[in-house]
Amino acid sequence: MNISEIAHIAGVSTATVSRVINHSPAVKPETKEKVMQVIAEFGYTPSAIARSLSIQSSLNIGVIFPDIANPFFSGALNGLSKVAEEYRYNVFFCNSDENTDKEHRFLEQVKEQRLEGIIISPVDTNDRRTLKLLEGLEKAGIPVVLLDRDLKDGNFSMVIAENEKGAFDAVQVLVNEGHRKIAIIEGSPSNRPVYERTEGYRKAMKEAGIPIRPEYIVRGNQKSDPAYEMTGQLMRLDDPPTAIFTCNNMMTIGCIQYLTEQGIRIGKDISLIGFDDIEVLRIVNFGLSVVHRSETEMGKIAMEMLVRRMKDPDGKKEKVVLPTEIILRGSEKSVIG
């Protein structure tokens, strides 16, 4: 008898048998008892199972994020790693760098690397290849949890934030400060959370009765360098905006860099609110107003979700939506009049 036969008789995956033998807490008591009964019935010794598992399974999980330089993802990785350590899981990380080819290559290696679960922020919400690879992993008993971003037509556990509402609230603050010339530095439309933030911007402008000017909508593609260029494009307009909303922290950094280099004072010459906090700016007492969500908490929740999925692969898929809050530190101040 081998490990696959034990898993088949017990009605579980080989990964679950691995968790039982390695005394992982990520196994439901009733599942553990069922596996141990099969082991006892067929007289298979733990040492023999361990030898078999050494080439078939492990206590490793994979994490695929699109940009580890982004403080949001590094914070989420920190949060999920703490929970993984509590459950004695090792975390193997891949930075896809917003590149679907890199993402595909890592997903294709998951079984070979004997990973027992995946937490991923997909590069492109419309990517059918990533969707099929993740669905294949789930069918093979390797559960998947999406963090921050989802996949069109996908059915996975996920933890996301109130992206549209957070953006709506931010633009509403700028409107209440008297602004009517409000620009947005948005991200790629294939990135669902950033797309939702653009929708929040549009709805806030419509509710305030402010016409949306196409020249005030520019795309920074989640990165600081393009956002730097787009901020310059905005400020060189014959009628430049008096306020800017940036759709993620990396684009906020690029925007701040341009404004600072040009001697444009944030909160005095122009108003700015960004989506996601930037810890280093808090440390140097830079008064950036933001849409805040806890990236560390999102990471922790994602890992707890994954543990529950590994305990009960056939259990109900979960969706957690974390609230956002507006933190005002002065950069939103009106420069009108």
C-alpha positions in Angstrom: 0.0 0.0 0.0 1.2 3.5 -0.8 0.3 7.0 0.2 -2.1 7.4 -2.7 -4.0 4.3 -1.8 -4.4 5.5 1.8 -5.7 8.8 0.6 -8.1 7.0 -1.7 -9.5 4.7 0.9 -9.9 7.5 3.4 -11.5 9.7 0.8 -9.0 12.6 1.2 -6.1 14.0 -0.8 -2.5 12.9 -0.4 -1.8 16.4 1.0 -4.3 15.7 3.8 -2.5 12.5 4.7 0.7 14.5 4.8 -0.8 16.9 7.2 -2.1 14.2 9.5 1.3 12.4 9.6 3.1 15.7 10.2 0.7 16.6 13.0 -0.5 19.8 11.3 -3.3 21.6 13.1 -4.8 22.3 9.7 -6.8 19.1 9.7 -10.3 18.6 11.1 -10.4 16.1 14.0 -12.8 13.9 12.2 -10.6 13.8 9.1 -7.5 13.0 11.1 -9.4 10.1 12.8 -10.5 8.7 9.5 -7.0 8.7 8.1 -5.5 7.2 11.2 -8.1 4.4 11.1 -7.1 3.5 7.6 -3.4 3.5 8.6 -4.1 1.3 11.6 -6.4 -1.1 9.7 -3.7 -1.8 7.0 -0.8 -1.8 9.4 1.1 1.0 7.6 3.8 2.4 9.9 4.3 6.2 10.2 7.9 5.8 9.2 7.0 4.2 5.9 4.4 6.8 5.3 6.9 9.5 6.0 9.3 8.0 3.4 6.5 8.0 0.9 5.5 11.6 1.7 9.1 12.8 1.3 8.7 12.6 -2.4 5.0 13.4 -2.6 3.9 16.1 -0.2 5.1 18.8 2.3 3.9 21.5 4.6 4.6 24.3 2.1 2.2 26.9 0.6 2.8 29.2 -2.3 2.1 33.0 -2.4 2.0 34.8 -5.8 1.8 38.6 -5.6 2.1 41.0 -8.5 4.5 43.6 -7.0 6.4 43.0 -3.8 7.8 46.5 -4.0 4.3 47.7 -3.3 3.9 48.2 0.5 0.4 46.8 0.4 1.7 43.4 -0.8 4.7 43.3 1.5 2.4 44.1 4.4 -0.1 41.3 3.3 2.8 38.9 3.0 3.9 39.8 6.5 0.4 39.2 7.9 -0.1 35.8 6.2 3.4 34.6 7.1 2.7 35.1 10.8 -0.4 32.9 10.6 1.4 30.3 8.5 4.1 30.1 11.1 1.4 29.4 13.8 0.3 26.4 11.7 3.9 25.3 10.9 3.6 26.0 7.2 6.5 27.3 5.1 5.8 30.1 2.7 7.2 30.0 -0.8 6.9 33.4 -2.5 6.7 34.4 -6.2 6.7 38.0 -7.5 4.9 37.9 -10.8 5.8 41.6 -11.5 2.4 42.2 -13.1 3.4 39.6 -15.8 1.0 36.9 -16.7 3.7 34.7 -18.2 5.6 34.6 -14.9 2.3 33.9 -13.1 1.5 31.0 -15.4 5.0 29.5 -15.0 4.8 29.5 -11.2 1.3 27.9 -11.2 2.5 25.2 -13.6 5.2 24.2 -11.1 2.9 24.1 -8.0 2.4 20.3 -8.1 6.1 19.7 -8.8 7.0 21.9 -5.8 4.6 19.9 -3.7 2.8 23.0 -2.5 -0.4 22.3 -0.5 -2.2 25.6 -1.0 -2.0 28.8 -2.9 -2.7 32.5 -2.1 -2.7 34.6 -5.1 -3.4 38.2 -6.4 -3.9 37.6 -10.1 -2.3 39.9 -12.6 -5.4 40.1 -14.9 -8.9 39.5 -13.8 -9.8 38.3 -17.4 -6.9 35.8 -17.7 -8.5 32.5 -18.8 -5.1 30.6 -18.5 -4.7 31.6 -14.8 -8.3 30.6 -14.2 -7.9 27.2 -15.7 -4.6 26.5 -13.8 -6.2 27.5 -10.5 -9.3 25.4 -11.1 -7.0 22.5 -12.0 -5.2 22.9 -8.7 -8.4 22.8 -6.7 -9.5 19.7 -8.5 -6.2 18.1 -7.5 -6.9 18.9 -3.8 -4.7 22.0 -3.7 -7.0 24.8 -2.4 -6.7 28.4 -3.6 -7.5 31.8 -1.9 -7.6 35.1 -3.8 -6.3 38.2 -2.1 -7.2 41.7 -3.2 -8.0 40.7 -6.8 -10.4 38.3 -8.2 -10.9 36.4 -11.5 -13.8 36.6 -13.9 -16.0 33.5 -13.7 -13.8 32.1 -10.9 -15.2 30.3 -7.8 -12.6 30.7 -5.1 -12.4 31.8 -1.5 -11.3 35.4 -1.4 -10.6 38.5 0.8 -11.0 41.9 -0.8 -11.7 45.5 0.2 -14.5 48.0 -0.4 -12.7 49.5 -3.4 -15.5 51.4 -5.0 -16.8 52.9 -1.7 -13.3 53.9 -0.6 -12.7 55.8 -3.8 -16.2 57.4 -3.7 -15.6 58.6 -0.1 -12.2 60.0 -1.0 -13.5 62.0 -4.0 -16.5 63.2 -1.9 -14.0 64.7 0.6 -12.4 66.6 -2.2 -15.8 67.8 -3.5 -16.7 69.0 0.0 -13.5 71.0 0.1 -14.9 72.9 -2.9 -13.0 71.2 -5.7 -14.6 70.8 -9.2 -11.4 70.1 -11.2 -10.6 66.7 -9.7 -8.3 64.3 -11.6 -7.7 60.6 -11.2 -4.6 58.5 -11.8 -6.2 55.1 -12.4 -4.7 51.7 -13.0 -5.1 49.0 -15.7 -8.7 48.1 -16.5 -7.6 44.4 -16.2 -7.0 45.0 -12.5 -10.5 44.8 -11.0 -9.9 46.6 -7.7 -8.3 49.6 -9.4 -11.2 49.5 -12.0 -13.7 49.6 -9.1 -11.9 52.6 -7.7 -12.3 54.5 -11.0 -16.0 53.6 -10.8 -16.2 55.1 -7.3 -14.6 58.3 -8.7 -17.1 58.5 -11.5 -20.1 58.0 -9.2 -18.9 60.6 -6.7 -18.4 63.1 -9.5 -21.9 62.3 -11.0 -23.5 62.6 -7.6 -21.9 66.0 -7.1 -23.1 67.2 -10.5 -19.5 67.7 -11.7 -18.9 66.9 -15.4 -16.1 64.3 -15.9 -13.4 65.7 -18.1 -11.6 63.0 -20.1 -8.2 64.9 -19.9 -8.4 64.5 -16.1 -8.5 60.7 -16.3 -5.0 59.3 -16.8 -3.5 55.8 -16.4 -0.6 54.9 -14.2 -0.9 51.1 -14.4 -0.2 50.5 -10.7 3.4 51.7 -11.0 5.2 54.8 -9.7 7.1 55.7 -12.9 4.0 55.9 -15.2 2.2 57.8 -12.5 5.0 60.3 -12.4 4.7 60.9 -16.1 0.9 61.2 -15.9 1.1 63.7 -13.1 3.3 65.8 -15.3 0.7 65.5 -18.1 -2.0 66.7 -15.8 -0.1 69.7 -14.5 0.9 70.8 -18.0 -2.7 71.1 -19.1 -3.9 74.7 -19.9 -6.5 74.2 -17.2 -4.8 71.8 -14.7 -6.7 70.1 -11.9 -6.8 71.5 -8.4 -7.0 68.0 -6.8 -5.8 64.5 -7.6 -7.0 61.1 -6.5 -4.5 58.3 -7.0 -5.8 54.7 -7.2 -3.0 52.9 -5.4 0.0 53.7 -3.2 2.7 53.2 -5.9 0.9 55.7 -8.1 0.7 58.0 -5.2 4.4 57.8 -4.7 5.0 58.7 -8.4 2.5 61.6 -8.1 4.2 63.0 -5.0 7.6 62.7 -6.6 6.6 64.9 -9.5 4.8 67.5 -7.5 7.7 67.8 -5.1 10.3 68.1 -7.8 8.2 70.9 -9.4 7.9 72.8 -6.2 4.1 72.2 -6.1 3.1 72.1 -2.5 0.6 69.3 -1.6 -2.2 70.6 0.6 -1.4 74.2 -0.4 -1.0 74.4 -4.1 -2.9 71.2 -4.9 -4.9 68.7 -3.0 -4.2 64.9 -3.0 -5.8 61.8 -1.6 -4.3 58.3 -2.3 -5.7 54.8 -2.0 -3.7 52.8 0.6 -1.4 54.2 3.3 2.3 54.5 2.9 4.1 53.8 6.2 7.4 55.6 5.4 5.4 58.8 4.8 3.9 58.5 8.3 7.3 58.0 9.8 8.6 61.2 8.2 5.4 63.0 9.2 4.3 63.7 5.7 0.6 64.5 6.0 -0.9 62.3 3.3 -4.6 61.8 3.4 -5.6 58.3 2.3 -8.2 55.6 1.9 -7.0 53.1 4.5 -7.4 49.3 4.7 -5.3 46.9 6.7 -3.1 45.0 4.4 -1.7 43.0 7.4 -5.2 42.0 8.4 -6.1 41.0 4.8 -3.0 38.7 4.7 -4.0 37.1 8.0 -7.5 36.5 6.9 -6.4 35.0 3.6 -4.1 32.5 5.4 -6.8 31.5 7.9 -9.1 30.9 4.9 -6.5 28.7 3.3 -6.1 26.7 6.5 -9.8 26.1 6.6 -9.8 25.1 3.0 -7.0 22.7 3.6 -8.9 21.2 6.5 -12.1 20.9 4.5 -11.4 21.0 0.7 -15.1 20.4 -0.1 -16.3 23.1 2.3 -18.1 26.3 1.3 -16.1 29.0 -0.4 -15.7 32.1 1.6 -15.7 35.8 0.7 -14.7 38.5 3.1 -14.9 42.2 2.2 -12.9 44.4 4.5 -14.2 48.0 5.1 -12.1 51.0 4.2 -11.8 54.3 6.1 -10.7 57.8 5.2 -7.8 59.2 7.2 -7.3 62.9 6.7 -3.9 64.3 7.5 -4.0 67.6 5.6 -3.1 66.9 1.9 -6.9 67.1 1.1 -7.1 70.7 2.2 -8.8 73.1 -0.3 -6.6 75.3 -2.4 -9.6 77.0 -4.0 -9.8 80.8 -3.9 
